Amino acid sequence: MDNNFSKPQRESALGIVIMGAHMMLKIGKATFFLFVIAFVKMSGTSFAYLMLGIAAIIVFSFIFAYLWYLKFTFFLDQEKQEFVVNKGIFNRDQVIIQLDKIQQVNINQNILQKIIGVYGLKIDTAGAHGEEVSIKAIDETSAYILKEHLLNSDTTTETQRQVDLKNNKTAEAPFLKISSWTLFKVGLTSNYGQSLALIVVFFYTVIYEGRQLLDAFKINQDQIQSTVTGMLTIVTIFILVACLLIVLLIVNLVRTFYKYFELEISEHSNTLLLSSGLIAKKNTLVSPNKVQITKYSQNYFQKKLNMLNMSLKQAHFGQSKKGHEMQGNTLEIPGCNAGERDELLKMILGKVPFKEKTFIPDWRFLNLPIFFKLIVPVSIFLIITFNVPELKPYIGFSIAYLIIGVLMIYISYRRHRISVSQDFIIKTSGIWDIANEIVMPNKIQAITTFQYPWHKGVDVGHLTLHTAAGQIHFKYGNYTEIKQLVNYWLYQVESRNENWM
């Protein structure tokens, strides 16, 4: 591949294989169960037609991939400091990215790319679609040289860039490296919710598709349901719960090792280079001044093990981003110790922030959550219980729910704090995982304050800080103090000549 990116050029020709396999995978995922049902139910004479259908999908996928390869071009406009991509088979699109708007460049390599010997390059900006450009197949040298062009939009010569690239790749040592033992502890102590959601989605998909297969094979579902119900006893329920917990931990460990295996962080030309991945290796280069919110969190077990999780939140575009795209703008760094956290904070923020003055919420913080999340649902349940005698044995569960709920809301109230110093704002919150979100005043894009009419007499109000990476809320604070803080932050933003990116 030509490394003169000022001229339009295509991906590596091997990208046809990558794109064709990607298209086959998408079609296969959408039609997998249809093919399974057709394969089981069809007669022997129709088997040939099934094979012809599969062959047609393969041929269509590679024709599409070849046309995409022909139409996909990219180049760098050095004069305008823009990266231009032309793509699309029938509907032609041109994507123009200002180099100073690029937040991070990812150089990845999945299994197929490893076999073929190419890399994938992804460019992320604060645009509405998350990942703006994805180049499926590019050789290693071209990928790293293009990355240097994109993230260093100065007048450095091509020769000097290649010399710096070689020196950085050979001499640069990571200042943070997460070991396998640390990842094992991370998998045991965090991200339970995400793994549980993954398990629920998996079982829902299996049950849904299983019903489709039962309908297709005309199997009596009532007989299966009665058999399963007869097997459910108290002992089996406890066994199932234990098995679910074990599966949850295993899934959590697998996810952690798959995503963060051999996680290394190094400093690279005033930027952070993050490298991780078990099967698909991912290299991410991000500029510290484009990090909007820096967050670190720690639960009870992690505190005992002297470890915590960090995340660096970059800009995203409003509410139009989907959940997985939002996550793409957040860089996760699990398993840090306190010293490594401070080193990262120094690199990103310039120094370790401290809590100079802390503001706490009013006790009225407890009222609405207790009323709407506890009193109302428990009251409805008790009213139904007195009219449905079969539910009376479960009254104890509602009482336990009420007690646990009150305790959790009270802990949330005790942890809800905002600390302010001259250079930083630190929001503390959480029940189990205690999180600290750090933002600099120049990153604030808007400030919202409001007050319920019935709180005017007691001088209680709410504060929301709007940044390009999301919002930071402080609820039920002293409204007079909140207005003073807002005036102070607005003065800082207006008086300092600092960019938010």
N, C-alpha and C positions, 0 to 999 in steps of 0.2 A: 504494500500500500504506500502511495506517495505521501510523504510527511510534509509536503507543502500545502497546508490547509487553506491557503488563500484561493485555491482553485477548487471548484466543485468536484467532489469525488464520491464514489460509492463505498459501501461496506465491503469487507472481504467476500469473495464469491462463495466461501463456505457458509456464509449467512443464509444461503438458500436452504441448506440442510436444517439450520437452526429454526428458521421461520417455518419451514414445512413441518417439522416435528411439533412446533408450537401450535400450528393450526390443526394438525391431526389430534393433538391432545385435547384441544377445546371441543372439537367435534365428537371425539370419543367419550369425553365426560358427559356431554349432553345426550348421547344416544346409547350409553353402555347397557342400561337395563333393557332397552328396546331390542338390542341385538341379542342379549341373553335369552329373552322370552322367545324371539324369533328362532334362535338356534335350537331351543329345546322343543318347541312345538311344531316346527316345520317338518315336512316330509323329506325323504331322502332326495327326491327329484328337485326340490327347491334349494338344496344346499349350494348348488353352483351359483344361483342368483344371489345368495347371501355373500359368497366370496367375491362375486362381481361388484356388489355394493361396497364392500370394504376396499376393493381395489380402486373403485371410482373415487372414494374419499381420499385415498392416498394420492392418486393422480391429481385430483382437484387441489389438494393441499400444496403440492409441489409446483403446480402451475401458478397458483396464487403467490407462493413464495418467490418464484422467479420473476413475476411481474412486479412484485413489491421491491425486489432487489434492483430491477432496472429503473424504477421510478424514485427510489430513495437516494437523495444526494445531500451532502452537507459541506459547508465551507465557512471560513472565518473572514469577516470583513474587518481588517485591521484599521482601516481609516475611520469607520463608524463604531468600532469596538463592539461588533455584533457577531453572534453565531447564528447562521442561517441554515435551516433544514427544509428541504422540499420533499414531500411524501404524498402518498395516495395514488391509487390505481385509476379510479374513475373520477372521483372528486379530489382534485389536487389541493393540497394544503401547504402553506408556507409558514413556518414557525421562526420568528425572529426573537432572539434572546439577547438583551443587553448584558455584556460580560460582568458589569458591576452588580447585576441583580442575581447572579448565580450564587446560591447558598451552599451547595455541596455537589461534588462529583463522585459518583460511585463506580468503581471498577470491579465487576463481579465475574465469577467463573463457575457455572454449574457443571454437572457431570458431563453432559453432552459437549459443552464448550471445552472442558478439559480433554475429552477424547479427541476432538477435532483440532484443538490447539489454538483456540481464539478466546477473546475476552468480550464481555459486554460492558458498555459504558452508559451510565445513566446520569442525566443532568437534572438537578432539582432546583426550582426557584420558588418564589412565594406566590406563584400563579394559582389560578383557580382549579387547575387539574393536577396539582401535585407534581408528579414526575412529568416534566415538559418534553424531554427527548430521551429515547432509548435506542442506542445503537447495538444491534444484536451480535455483530461479529466484527472484531477489529483486532489486529495483532498487538502483542504486548507493548512493543516499543512505541507504536503509533498511539496506543491508548494513553500511555504515560506522558508522551510529548503533547498530545492534545489536551490532557488534563492540565499540564503546566500552562499552556496558552490560555485556557479558559479561566483559571484561577489567578493568573498573574498577568493582568492586562496592561503591562508596561512595555517598554521598548527593548527589552532584553533580546539579544540576538539569538538566532536558532542554535548556533554552535555553543554559546554559553548555556543555553537551556539544557542541551543534551549533556554537557559536562556536569552541570549541577544535578541533573537527574541521576546520572551514574554514581556521583558521589553520595547523594542522599540514599540511594538504594543499597549501597555497600557499607557506608560508614555510620549511618544513622541507627542509633540504638533506642528502643522504646524505654520511656521513663515509667510506664505502668504496664504490667503484664499479669493477667489473671490466670492462676494455676487451675488445674483440673480439680484439685481438692477444694479450692474456693468455690468453683462452679457447682460442685456436689453440694456444698453447704447452701449455696444460693437456691438450688433446686428444691431443697428440703424446707426452706424457710420463707419463700416468697412466691408470688404469682399464682396463688391457689385459684383465685377467681377466674383468670384466663384459662387455666387448664380445665377447670370445672365446666366452663362454657364450651370449650372444645369437645369435652366428653359428651355433654348434653346434645350438641349439634350432631355429633357422630351417631349417637344412639337414636336420635330422632330420624336421621336420614335412613339408618338401617331399618327401623320400624316401618317408616313410610314405604320404602322400597320393598320391604318384606311383604307388606299388605298387597302391594301391586302384584308381586309374584304369586301370592296365595290366590288372588282373584284370577290371575292368568291360568294357574294350574288347577283351579276349581277345588281347592282344599278347604275342608270344613273349618272355619275359624273358631266357631263355638267350641268344638272339641279341643282345640289347642288351648283356648282360653281357660276352659274348665280344668285341663291338666295342669296348667301353670298355677291356677288358683289353689288347687289341691296340694301343691308342693310348698305353698307359702305357709310357714309356721314361724313362731317367734325365733326359733333357732336359725332357720334359714334366712330370716330377715337380718339378724345380727351378722350372719356370715356374709350376706350380700353387702351390708354396710361396710364391713371390714374389707371385703374385696374392692369395693368402690374407693375406699381410702388408699389402698395399696396401688390401685390403678391410677388414682389421682397423682400420687407421689411419683410413680414411674413416668407418667406423661409429662409431669413437671420437669423431671430430670432430663428426659429425652429432649424436650423443647429447649431447655437451658443449654445443654451441650450442643445441640444442633445449631443454635443461633450464636452462642458466645464462645465456642471452643477456640482456644488460643487467642483470646482477645488481647490485643496489644494497642497501646496508644503512644504515639511519638510526636515530637514537634517537627514540623516540616515547613520551612519558609514562612514563619509566623502564622502557620495554620496547624490544626490538629489532624493527624492521620490515624484513623481507627481501622483496625484490621481484625476480622473474626470470621468464624464459620467452620463447621465440621465437614460438610460435603460441598456446599456452595460457598466459596471464599468471597468475602465482601471487603473491599477497601473503600473507605469514605474519607474524603478530605473536606474539612469544614473550617471556615474562618471564625475565630472567637468573637469578633465584633458583630457577627450576624446572629449570634445566640441571643434570643430575647429574654427567656426565663431559664434560670439554672435551678434545678430542684434536686434535693437529696432526701431520702426517706429511710426509716429504720424501724423495725418492730422489736418486740421484747427479745425474741430468740437471736436476732441479728445483733442486738446490743450486747448480749452475753458473748457472742462470737467475735466481737469487735469488727463488724462489717456493716456496710450500708450500700444502698443502690442510688446511683445518680442518673439524671436525665437532663439533656440539653435540648430545649425547645426552640425551634426556629420559626420563622414567619410562615403563616398559612393564610389562605384567602377566605375570610369570613366563615359562613356556615355552609357554603356549598361543597366543602370537602367531605368526603365520606370517611367513616371511621378509620379504615386501613390507610387512607391517604394521609390523614392527620398523624397517624403513627409514623409514617414515613418521614415527617418533619421533626421527629423526636429521636434523638440518639440516646440509647440506653447504655449505661456503664454499670454493671452489677458487681458486687463483691469488693468494693473499695474499702480500705481502712481509713481512719481519720486523717492520717498523714497524706495519703494519696488524694483524698478529697480536697485537702487544703492546697496541694500542689495544682490540682485541676482548677480550683477556684482562682488561684493566683494567675494562671494562664488565661482564663476566660475573663475575669473581672479586674485583673490588675493587682488585687490584694484580697486577703481573706476578710469577708464582711463580718461585722460584729453588731450585736443588738445594743444600741445606745439607749433608746427609750421604747418601752413596750406599752401598747394600749390593749386593754381587755374589754370584752363585751359586757353588756348589762345582763342581769339575771333573766330578763325577759326573753333572752335567747332561747330559753327552755320551753316557753309557753306553746307556741304554734306546733313545733314538732311533737310534743307530748300529746297535744289535743288531737291533731289530725292523723298522726301515725300510730297512736296507741289507744287513746280513750275512745275515739270514734269507731275504729274497727273492732275493738274488744266489746264495746256496747252493742254493736250490731250482732256480733256473734252470740252474746248472752241472750239478746232478745229472741234470736232464732232458736237457740238451745232450749229456752223455756217452752217453745211451741213444737219442738221436735225432740222428744225424749231420747231418741237414739244418740243424740249428740252430747248428752249430759256427762258421759264418762270422759269427755275431752275438755271439760271446763278447766282442769288443772293445767293443760297446755296453754290456755289463754292467760291464766294467771302468771305462768312462767314467762310467756311472751311479754306481758306487761312489765314484769320486774326487770327482765334483761333489757328491754327497750329503754326503760327509764335510766338504767345504768349506762347504756351506750350513749344516749343523748347527753347525759351529764358529763361523761368523759369527753365527748365532742365539744361541749361548752368549755371545759377546763383547758382543752388544747387549742381553742380558737383564739389566736393572738396575731397582732401585727406589730412588728418592731421597725423603728425608723432611725436611721443615722443620716449623716450629711450626704453620703454617696449611695446608700442602698435602702431598699425596702424588703423586709423579710416577713412573709406570711407563714404562720405555723398552723397546722390543722391535722385532723385525723383521729381515729379511734384505736385501731390496731397498729397500722403503719403510720407513724408520725412523720409528716412531710414538712419540709421547709422550702418555700419557693422564694427565690431571690430575683429581684428586678432592679435595674438602675433607673433613676428618674427620667433620663433622656430616652428610654425605651417606651415611655408612656405615650400613647397616641390620643387617648381621651380619658376623661374622668367623669363618672356619674355618681351623684349623691341623691338620695331620696329619703323621705321620712313619712311613715304612716300618720294619718291625721290624729289618731289616738295616742301617738307618742310625742307630740309636740310639747305637751305639758311637762313631760319627764326628760326632754332633751335627748332622745334616743334616735339614731338614724343609721343609714347603711352607706357603704362605699364600694364602688367598683372601679378598678383600674383596668383599662382596655389596652392591650398590647397586640402586636402583630401575631403573637403566638397563642393568644387566648386571654382570658380574663382572670383577675384576682379579686376575690370578694372579701370584705370585712363587714360582718353583720352586727347590728345592735350595739354600735359603739356610741360614745358621747358625741352628739352631733356638733357641738361647739368645737371640740377638738378635731373632728373630721374636717370641718370647714377651714380651720387653721392649717391643717396638713395639706389640703388641696391648694390653698393660696401659696404655701411654701413650695410645693412641687411645681406649680405653674410658673412661679418666679424662677426656679432652677432651670426649667425647660427653656424659658424665654431668654434668660441671661447667659446661658452657656451655649457655645457654638459647637454642639456635638451631634453627630448623625446617629440615627437609630439603627442603621445597618452599615 
